[in-house]
Amino acid sequence: MSRVLVLLLVFLLSPMAIAQGTVSLSLVEVRALCLAHNRELALAATAVAGAEADTRAAAQRPNPTASMNLLSISPWSGYRAGGWKDKKMDSQLRVDQVVERGGKQELRVKGAELRLDAARSDADDIRRQQLQAVEWAYYDLLLAQERQ
């Protein structure tokens, strides 16, 4: 993995080096570039944002549902021409609301918060691994430059 990062640094910096002569970046600058442009870190941040949204959604109550059912149309007056108001129908309008018992909402929120903590821990670990790989690549590049 470190060789890939060394090659990446060389390919990214070589056009700059050609255009400006030579480029020397400090470790702080390389780390800042990694934090600003790393896809793995962006993906981890997206996972954390998704977990935060799940936490907000878990705290909400279930929405009610409304439904309209036409059960039967009268065979004597329902099949003739004319508008719907001239037809005899059995219709049903329902509004259903889920009533949660047993602390389900609190458990749902707690589970979402634990998943948010896990996503944050994963993001911190990915950040640590990526910065470590960048530092290894940086020092490998410095060593290769000294050998030349």
Backbone torsions as a table, in degrees:
resi	resn	phi	psi	omega
1	MET	NA	-36.9	-178.7
2	SER	-67.7	-31.9	177.5
3	ARG	-66.3	-35.9	177.8
4	VAL	-64.2	-42.2	179.1
5	LEU	-67.9	-36.0	176.2
6	VAL	-62.7	-46.6	178.4
7	LEU	-62.3	-39.8	178.1
8	LEU	-61.8	-45.2	177.9
9	LEU	-61.5	-41.1	-179.8
10	VAL	-65.1	-45.5	-179.0
11	PHE	-68.4	-35.2	178.6
12	LEU	-72.9	-35.6	-175.2
13	LEU	-89.8	-18.2	-177.6
14	SER	-65.4	-40.7	175.2
15	PRO	-63.6	-35.6	177.7
16	MET	-67.6	-38.3	-179.1
17	ALA	-66.9	-39.0	178.6
18	ILE	-66.3	-42.3	-176.9
19	ALA	-73.0	-35.2	-173.7
20	GLN	-112.4	2.7	-176.5
21	GLY	99.3	-95.0	176.7
22	THR	-127.6	153.5	178.9
23	VAL	-127.5	130.7	173.4
24	SER	-127.3	124.9	178.5
25	LEU	-111.4	141.5	174.9
26	SER	-82.3	166.4	178.7
27	LEU	-62.1	-35.6	178.7
28	VAL	-62.9	-42.4	179.2
29	GLU	-67.1	-40.0	179.1
30	VAL	-65.4	-41.3	177.5
31	ARG	-63.8	-40.5	178.5
32	ALA	-63.5	-40.7	176.8
33	LEU	-63.3	-40.0	178.4
34	CYS	-62.6	-46.5	-179.0
35	LEU	-65.8	-30.4	-178.0
36	ALA	-82.0	-30.0	-169.5
37	HIS	-124.3	7.7	-175.9
38	ASN	-80.3	127.4	-178.8
39	ARG	-68.9	-36.2	-179.9
40	GLU	-63.5	-40.3	178.4
41	LEU	-68.2	-37.6	177.2
42	ALA	-65.5	-40.0	178.2
43	LEU	-65.2	-40.3	177.9
44	ALA	-65.4	-38.7	177.4
45	ALA	-65.4	-36.1	176.8
46	THR	-66.2	-39.2	177.6
47	ALA	-64.3	-39.1	177.3
48	VAL	-65.8	-42.4	178.6
49	ALA	-63.0	-39.5	177.2
50	GLY	-65.0	-39.5	178.4
51	ALA	-67.5	-35.1	175.9
52	GLU	-65.3	-40.3	177.5
53	ALA	-65.2	-39.2	177.0
54	ASP	-63.0	-35.7	178.3
55	THR	-65.8	-42.5	177.2
56	ARG	-64.9	-40.9	-178.8
57	ALA	-69.1	-33.1	-179.0
58	ALA	-67.5	-26.4	-178.6
59	ALA	-78.3	-12.2	-177.3
60	GLN	-87.8	150.4	176.7
61	ARG	-77.4	154.6	177.0
62	PRO	-63.4	144.5	-180.0
63	ASN	-76.4	148.0	173.7
64	PRO	-73.3	156.3	177.3
65	THR	-119.1	139.1	177.2
66	ALA	-115.9	140.7	178.4
67	SER	-143.0	149.1	178.1
68	MET	-124.6	122.9	-179.0
69	ASN	-121.0	134.8	170.5
70	LEU	-101.6	112.7	-171.9
71	LEU	-83.1	-44.9	-179.9
72	SER	-156.7	149.4	175.9
73	ILE	-110.2	133.9	-177.0
74	SER	-61.4	128.8	-179.4
75	PRO	-70.3	-17.7	-178.2
76	TRP	-90.6	-30.2	-177.2
77	SER	-122.4	-4.3	-171.9
78	GLY	-90.9	-15.6	-173.9
79	TYR	-102.1	2.5	179.4
80	ARG	-82.0	170.1	176.2
81	ALA	-69.1	152.6	178.1
82	GLY	136.6	172.4	-178.4
83	GLY	-78.0	172.1	-178.9
84	TRP	-64.5	-29.8	-178.6
85	LYS	-70.1	-18.8	178.1
86	ASP	-87.4	-5.2	-177.1
87	LYS	-94.8	149.4	175.6
88	LYS	-101.1	119.1	-177.2
89	MET	-136.7	150.7	168.2
90	ASP	-94.5	122.1	-178.8
91	SER	-125.8	157.2	-177.1
92	GLN	-140.2	128.5	175.1
93	LEU	-113.2	125.6	-178.2
94	ARG	-125.2	143.1	169.7
95	VAL	-126.6	118.6	-178.6
96	ASP	-112.0	135.5	176.2
97	GLN	-129.4	125.2	177.4
98	VAL	-75.8	129.8	175.5
99	VAL	-108.3	114.3	-177.4
100	GLU	-88.3	135.2	178.1
101	ARG	-122.9	166.4	173.3
102	GLY	74.3	21.9	176.9
103	GLY	71.0	29.3	-177.7
104	LYS	-64.0	-38.0	-179.6
105	GLN	-65.2	-42.8	179.2
106	GLU	-63.5	-40.2	178.2
107	LEU	-66.7	-38.5	178.1
108	ARG	-63.9	-42.1	178.9
109	VAL	-65.9	-43.6	-179.6
110	LYS	-62.1	-42.3	177.4
111	GLY	-62.5	-40.9	178.9
112	ALA	-66.4	-38.5	178.1
113	GLU	-66.2	-38.1	177.5
114	LEU	-66.6	-38.0	176.2
115	ARG	-66.7	-34.0	175.9
116	LEU	-65.7	-43.3	176.7
117	ASP	-60.6	-41.2	178.9
118	ALA	-65.0	-40.9	178.8
119	ALA	-64.6	-39.6	177.8
120	ARG	-65.6	-40.9	178.3
121	SER	-64.6	-41.0	176.6
122	ASP	-61.9	-41.8	179.7
123	ALA	-64.1	-41.3	177.3
124	ASP	-63.3	-41.1	179.5
125	ASP	-66.6	-41.5	177.8
126	ILE	-63.2	-41.0	178.1
127	ARG	-61.1	-44.7	179.2
128	ARG	-61.7	-45.1	-178.9
129	GLN	-65.3	-42.0	-178.5
130	GLN	-67.7	-41.2	178.2
131	LEU	-66.9	-36.3	176.7
132	GLN	-64.3	-42.8	178.9
133	ALA	-65.2	-37.7	178.4
134	VAL	-67.0	-41.3	179.2
135	GLU	-65.2	-41.2	176.8
136	TRP	-62.0	-43.3	179.4
137	ALA	-64.9	-38.5	179.4
138	TYR	-62.2	-47.6	-179.0
139	TYR	-72.1	-31.9	173.6
140	ASP	-63.3	-40.0	178.2
141	LEU	-66.5	-42.0	177.5
142	LEU	-62.3	-41.0	178.6
143	LEU	-64.4	-41.7	179.2
144	ALA	-65.6	-36.3	178.3
145	GLN	-69.4	-35.7	177.5
146	GLU	-67.1	-33.4	-178.4
147	ARG	-72.1	-19.4	-179.4
148	GLN	-78.4	NA	NA
